[in-house]
Amino acid sequence: MAGTINKVILIGHLGDEVKMNYFEGGNSIGRFPIATNESYTNRQTGERVTTTEWHNIVVRNKLAETCEKYLSKGDKIYCEGRIKTRQWEQDGQKRYMTEIHVTNMTFLNTNKDTGAEASQNESTPNTSSKSIIEEDDDLPF
């Protein structure tokens, strides 16, 4: 294989509300954490163990505005994107943050379901980012 790929697929629950930043020219960025869980049974104790991993999500422009409008803490989402690492210096120490820059998103369930269907009719370049699937649907993965 000649090239490389940087692709992330996550299904998780929002850990907080979408935090928005708006810029000149109409651009915007939304940020929020999502949690993914993994469960397994400890072979020695037979106890069920669940671990949670937190991911920093970044969405831009129209997708960010849609997320702000329809998502809230606890909602379940499917997202695709790529990993990016930011670096900065604070108090003389280098700091790093790994983020998932989302390019495609599906709302699996939302607390604001009442108006979510209206978002499906909005025309945007990334229409799949507005699709809604009921929580009890069987996903193929």
C-alpha positions as CSV (number, residue, x, y, z in Angstrom):
1,M,0.0,0.0,0.0
2,A,1.5,3.3,-1.1
3,G,-0.5,5.7,1.0
4,T,-1.6,6.1,4.6
5,I,-5.0,6.6,6.2
6,N,-6.1,8.5,9.2
7,K,-9.8,7.5,9.9
8,V,-11.7,7.1,13.2
9,I,-15.1,5.7,13.7
10,L,-16.8,6.2,17.1
11,I,-20.2,5.5,18.7
12,G,-20.6,7.1,22.1
13,H,-22.5,9.4,24.4
14,L,-22.0,13.1,24.8
15,G,-20.3,14.0,28.1
16,D,-21.2,17.7,27.9
17,E,-23.1,20.3,25.9
18,V,-21.6,21.5,22.6
19,K,-19.3,24.5,23.2
20,M,-19.4,26.9,20.2
21,N,-16.9,29.5,19.0
22,Y,-17.9,31.8,16.2
23,F,-15.4,33.6,13.9
24,E,-15.5,36.5,11.4
25,G,-16.8,35.4,8.0
26,G,-19.5,33.1,9.4
27,N,-17.3,30.2,10.3
28,S,-17.8,28.3,13.6
29,I,-16.3,25.4,15.6
30,G,-18.1,23.2,18.1
31,R,-16.3,21.1,20.7
32,F,-17.6,18.4,23.0
33,P,-16.5,15.2,24.7
34,I,-17.9,11.8,24.0
35,A,-17.5,8.6,26.0
36,T,-17.1,5.1,24.6
37,N,-17.4,2.0,26.9
38,E,-15.8,-1.4,26.8
39,S,-17.0,-4.2,29.0
40,Y,-15.4,-7.6,29.7
41,T,-15.5,-10.3,32.3
42,N,-12.4,-10.6,34.5
43,R,-11.4,-14.3,34.1
44,Q,-10.0,-14.6,37.7
45,T,-12.8,-13.0,39.6
46,G,-15.8,-13.5,37.2
47,E,-16.6,-9.8,37.8
48,R,-18.0,-7.7,35.0
49,V,-15.6,-4.7,34.3
50,T,-16.5,-1.6,32.3
51,T,-13.9,0.9,31.2
52,T,-14.7,4.3,29.7
53,E,-12.5,6.2,27.2
54,W,-13.1,9.9,26.6
55,H,-12.6,11.5,23.2
56,N,-12.5,15.3,22.3
57,I,-14.7,15.9,19.3
58,V,-14.4,18.9,17.0
59,V,-17.0,19.9,14.4
60,R,-17.0,22.8,12.0
61,N,-19.4,25.3,10.4
62,K,-22.9,23.9,9.5
63,L,-22.3,20.6,11.2
64,A,-21.3,22.4,14.4
65,E,-24.4,24.6,14.3
66,T,-26.6,21.5,13.8
67,C,-24.9,19.7,16.7
68,E,-25.5,22.8,18.9
69,K,-29.1,22.9,17.9
70,Y,-30.0,19.2,18.4
71,L,-27.5,17.5,20.7
72,S,-27.3,17.6,24.5
73,K,-25.4,15.8,27.2
74,G,-26.1,12.0,27.2
75,D,-27.1,11.8,23.5
76,K,-25.7,8.9,21.5
77,I,-24.0,9.6,18.2
78,Y,-22.0,7.9,15.4
79,C,-19.1,9.9,14.1
80,E,-16.4,9.5,11.5
81,G,-13.3,11.7,11.2
82,R,-9.6,11.9,11.6
83,I,-7.2,12.2,14.6
84,K,-5.3,15.5,15.0
85,T,-3.0,16.4,17.9
86,R,-2.6,20.0,19.0
87,Q,0.5,21.3,20.9
88,W,1.0,24.5,22.9
89,E,3.1,25.8,25.7
90,Q,1.7,26.8,29.1
91,D,3.8,27.9,32.0
92,G,6.9,26.8,30.2
93,Q,5.6,23.2,29.7
94,K,4.5,21.7,26.4
95,R,0.9,20.6,26.4
96,Y,-0.8,18.2,24.0
97,M,-4.4,17.4,23.1
98,T,-5.6,14.7,20.8
99,E,-8.9,15.5,19.0
100,I,-11.2,13.8,16.6
101,H,-12.1,16.2,13.7
102,V,-15.4,14.9,12.6
103,T,-16.4,14.9,8.9
104,N,-19.6,12.7,9.1
105,M,-22.0,12.3,11.9
106,T,-25.3,10.5,12.6
107,F,-27.5,11.2,15.6
108,L,-28.5,7.8,17.0
109,N,-30.8,9.3,19.7
110,T,-31.3,12.8,21.1
111,N,-33.1,14.3,24.0
112,K,-34.3,17.0,21.5
113,D,-35.9,14.4,19.1
114,T,-39.0,16.6,18.7
115,G,-37.3,18.9,16.2
116,A,-34.6,16.6,14.9
117,E,-36.6,15.5,11.9
118,A,-36.6,19.0,10.6
119,S,-32.8,18.9,10.3
120,Q,-33.1,16.1,7.7
121,N,-34.6,18.4,5.2
122,E,-31.9,21.1,5.4
123,S,-29.7,20.9,2.3
124,T,-26.0,20.8,3.2
125,P,-23.0,19.2,1.4
126,N,-22.9,16.5,4.1
127,T,-26.5,15.4,4.3
128,S,-25.6,12.1,6.1
129,S,-24.6,14.2,9.1
130,K,-28.2,15.0,9.7
131,S,-29.7,11.5,9.6
132,I,-31.5,10.2,12.7
133,I,-31.7,6.5,13.7
134,E,-33.9,5.4,16.6
135,E,-32.0,3.9,19.5
136,D,-33.6,0.5,19.4
137,D,-32.6,-0.1,15.7
138,D,-30.2,-3.0,15.2
139,L,-26.9,-1.7,13.9
140,P,-24.8,-4.0,11.7
141,F,-21.7,-3.5,13.8
